[in-house]
Amino acid sequence: MKHRVGFIGYGEMGGGYHWEVMKDRSDVCDDLAPVAVYDVRQSRRELAAQRGMKAYDNVEDFLASDDFDVVVVACANNFHCEMTCRALRAGKHVVCEKPAAMSPEEFSEMIRVSEETGKFLFIHQNRRFDRDFMIVKHAYDTGRFGKLYNIESNFCGGTLFGWRAFRDHAGGILYDWGVHLIDQIVYMMNEPVKTVYADMRYEKNKDADDRTTVEMTFESGVKARVTVSGSFLAPLPRWSVYGEKGTLWIDELYGDSGTFRYSTDSHWEELPADVYGPQGAYVRNQERLSENLTRVSYPDDGFAPPQDWAAFLYKNIFDTIDGKAEMIVTHEQVMTTLKVIEAAFKSSEASRPVDIV
């Protein structure tokens, strides 16, 4: 089907990534084109005009246009709720950048307006389709971990710049990068988060966090720890995932393989042990796990996902609008991620774990 797109916000994401998808991906949608931009900055409007799009300095005039049916909301986070609701009420489908909103309450309002208007609301959680994460999820989905114990997910190097450096614009490393890592794990686990504990630091930026660790405990007892930092001088491993049958670690973002360490022969043996008590040394029998450990490059089953966000997420967006698919990034999943972020701020301020209600 034919789809035309307008942008609210034409900065790094709107005028970069999203515009690239819209102008040159016929595999995403047969007839797709960017046609209009609203931005408060004259320089970005001039760039849009140079690229052949109609540029607006007034959002009312922009939303009154019949030239497009989809709006990409890619402005600062604190305007996501307002601009999304205005676009939905103007009869447009919306693709909203992450994080969806400043709070679960704002996102609830966005969902309500979407349902009220009958227009789709999509949240751009594109990093569900990072190759490194897809490899981890593949190992989980195919049972390679057995019973899962612990997940560690790290990203270092997310430097804060522009409005991202100011908390009241929803700046900070947790909103900027942590939202992706939390969303990935929430999506993979597909179960409720029970408690959150967070440590937020302000090491080089005094207004918004620039190093944050969030620990989540899921209903099943699995624990997941996310660390995001713009201040580390050396990267941490991107993933370390531990289960009863093996451990997977991946070093790099977008990495196309990791290392999987597992046991080919695991059994318990009864062995004598020298121990000591009030009367001196004596012998007790103990059970000890005997394992023959093997390392392989993983995936080792032919799974080879491409690093292509558009092929997965944007295709799903337009197929959903056209009635050919169901939304991959569900509102329930996004709400869980926002509740985790809200709990992380509360936890860090109180220096204690916080329950997710």
Secondary structure by P-SEA (a helix, b strand, c coil): cbbbbbbcccccccccaaaaaaccccccccbbbbcbbbbccaaaaaaaaaabbbbbccaaaaaacccccbbbbcccccaaaaaaaaaaaabbbbbccccccccaaaaaaaaaaaaaacbbbbbcccccccaaaaaaaaaaaacccccccbbbbbcccccccccccccccccccccccaaaaaaaaaaaacccccccccccccccccccccbbbbbbbccccbbbbbbbbcccccccccbbbbcccbbbbbccccccbbbbbbbcccbbbbbbbbbbccccbbbbbbbbbbbbbbbbccccccccccccccccaaaaaaaaaaccccccccaaaaaaaaaaaaaaaaaaaacbbbbcc
